Amino acid sequence: MSAVPPVSRRVLDALHPGTAGAGLACETSTPVARAFVRLETALDAHTAALAALDPIEAAVVAAYGYPRVPLPDTAGPPAYAADPATIVRRLGPGPAARRLTAELRRRQAVFARAAAAAGPIPARAREARTARELSDAAGYLLLAPVETRGDLALELAVLIAAGEATADDAAAFPWVHLRALHADLHGAQPTR
């Protein structure tokens, strides 16, 4: 099964409010409803893992900044590169690109040492594990057999919540149309 992108709690709550652990896993519930309980558990675990990792990463960034370098000769606001490919693409191959790439690698090494000293390794491992579990739970739910119209609406809500990368995506194709289909399943007007 292919990996499902992280499910957005914000989108899921907007499309399917009031379902968080609402006793959906009773014996007479559908496979989709039981899978949703698993998804909710995985989503809560992933949110907790991110909450534990964020302060560690924020402290390292506050102390050392982002491991990036400013690009020279840019019109307008300053541009930065966080990888050697961007440097070569903007400056071309040559001594200036090599010097900037060496500086970037130096900054990345300092940042990596600081991050290792801050101890985020277990927190990152937990976040990665919970992200895999969340992806598996979402994939399982999306492939569960639909028995009711509510199951279809729930699967569509999870699909949208996994696909919308930003709040702006809600007004873009295909998400605005999938949201309209979701609203049709509920007999309501789509949210825009």
C-alpha positions in Angstrom: 0.0 0.0 0.0 1.3 3.5 -0.8 1.9 6.0 1.9 -0.9 8.4 2.7 0.2 12.0 3.5 -0.3 13.2 7.0 -4.0 13.9 7.9 -4.7 17.4 8.9 -6.6 17.6 12.2 -7.9 21.1 11.2 -9.4 19.9 8.0 -10.8 16.7 9.5 -12.5 18.5 12.3 -14.0 21.0 9.9 -15.4 18.3 7.6 -16.4 15.8 10.2 -16.9 17.6 13.5 -17.9 15.8 16.7 -16.6 12.3 15.9 -13.4 12.2 18.0 -13.8 8.9 19.8 -17.6 9.2 19.7 -18.1 5.5 20.4 -17.7 4.5 16.7 -16.1 1.2 17.5 -19.1 -0.7 18.9 -19.7 -4.2 17.6 -22.4 -3.1 15.1 -20.3 -0.3 13.6 -19.0 -0.5 10.1 -15.4 -1.2 9.1 -14.9 2.4 8.2 -16.1 3.6 11.6 -13.8 1.1 13.3 -10.9 2.3 11.1 -11.7 5.9 12.0 -11.2 5.1 15.7 -7.7 3.7 14.8 -7.0 6.8 12.7 -8.0 9.1 15.6 -5.7 7.3 18.0 -2.8 7.5 15.5 -3.5 11.2 14.8 -3.5 12.0 18.5 -0.2 10.1 19.0 1.4 11.9 16.0 0.2 15.3 17.3 1.8 14.5 20.7 5.1 13.4 19.0 5.2 16.7 17.1 4.5 18.7 20.2 7.5 17.0 21.9 9.8 17.6 19.0 8.9 21.2 18.2 10.4 22.8 21.3 13.7 20.9 20.8 14.0 22.0 17.1 12.9 25.6 18.0 15.7 25.9 20.6 18.3 24.7 18.1 17.0 27.1 15.4 16.9 30.0 18.0 20.5 29.3 19.0 22.0 28.6 15.5 19.5 29.8 12.9 18.5 27.8 9.9 21.3 26.0 8.1 21.2 28.1 4.9 23.2 30.8 3.1 22.3 34.0 1.5 22.5 34.1 -2.3 24.4 37.0 -3.7 23.2 39.4 -6.4 19.5 38.9 -6.0 17.1 41.6 -7.0 14.3 42.2 -4.5 14.2 40.5 -1.1 17.1 38.4 -0.1 17.1 34.8 -1.3 18.6 31.9 0.6 19.8 28.4 -0.3 19.5 25.4 1.9 21.0 22.9 -0.5 23.9 22.8 -2.9 21.6 22.2 -6.0 20.0 25.6 -5.4 23.4 27.3 -5.2 24.5 25.8 -8.5 21.2 26.5 -10.2 21.4 30.2 -9.2 25.2 30.8 -9.5 26.2 28.2 -12.0 29.3 26.0 -11.5 32.3 28.0 -10.5 34.4 29.3 -7.6 31.6 31.4 -6.1 29.3 28.4 -6.0 31.9 26.2 -4.5 32.7 28.7 -1.8 29.0 29.2 -0.9 28.5 25.4 -1.0 31.4 24.9 1.5 29.9 27.6 3.8 26.5 25.9 3.6 28.0 22.5 4.5 29.9 24.2 7.4 26.6 25.7 8.7 24.8 22.4 8.2 27.5 20.6 10.2 27.3 23.1 13.1 23.5 22.8 13.0 23.6 19.0 13.0 26.1 18.9 15.9 23.9 21.3 17.9 20.8 19.3 17.1 22.5 16.0 18.2 23.6 17.7 21.4 20.0 18.9 22.1 18.9 15.2 22.0 16.1 15.2 19.4 17.0 11.7 18.1 14.5 9.8 20.2 11.9 12.5 19.6 12.5 12.4 15.8 12.3 8.6 15.9 9.0 8.7 17.8 7.6 11.3 15.3 8.7 9.2 12.3 7.1 6.1 13.9 3.8 7.8 14.6 3.8 9.3 11.1 4.0 5.8 9.7 1.3 4.6 12.0 -0.9 7.6 10.9 -0.3 6.9 7.3 -1.1 3.2 7.7 -4.3 4.0 9.6 -5.4 6.5 7.0 -4.6 4.0 4.2 -6.5 1.2 6.0 -9.6 3.5 6.4 -9.5 4.7 2.8 -9.5 1.0 1.6 -12.1 -0.2 4.1 -15.4 -1.3 2.5 -18.1 1.3 2.6 -21.5 0.2 4.0 -23.3 3.5 4.5 -23.5 6.9 3.0 -21.8 8.2 6.2 -18.9 5.8 5.6 -18.4 7.3 2.2 -18.5 10.8 3.6 -16.0 9.8 6.3 -13.6 8.3 3.7 -14.0 11.5 1.6 -13.3 13.7 4.6 -10.1 11.7 5.4 -9.0 11.9 1.8 -9.4 15.6 1.7 -7.7 16.0 5.1 -4.7 14.0 3.8 -4.6 15.9 0.5 -4.9 19.6 1.4 -1.4 20.7 2.2 -2.4 24.3 3.2 -5.6 26.2 4.0 -5.4 27.8 0.6 -5.8 24.4 -1.0 -9.4 24.3 0.1 -10.3 26.8 -2.7 -8.2 25.1 -5.4 -8.8 22.1 -7.7 -9.6 19.3 -6.9 -10.1 20.1 -3.2 -12.9 22.6 -3.6 -14.8 20.1 -5.7 -14.2 17.2 -3.3 -15.4 19.4 -0.5 -18.6 20.1 -2.6 -19.1 16.3 -3.0 -18.6 15.9 0.7 -21.2 18.5 1.4 -23.6 16.9 -1.0 -23.2 13.6 0.9 -24.3 15.4 4.1 -27.0 17.4 2.3 -25.4 20.7 3.3 -23.9 23.6 1.4 -20.1 23.4 0.7 -17.9 25.5 2.9 -15.7 27.9 0.9 
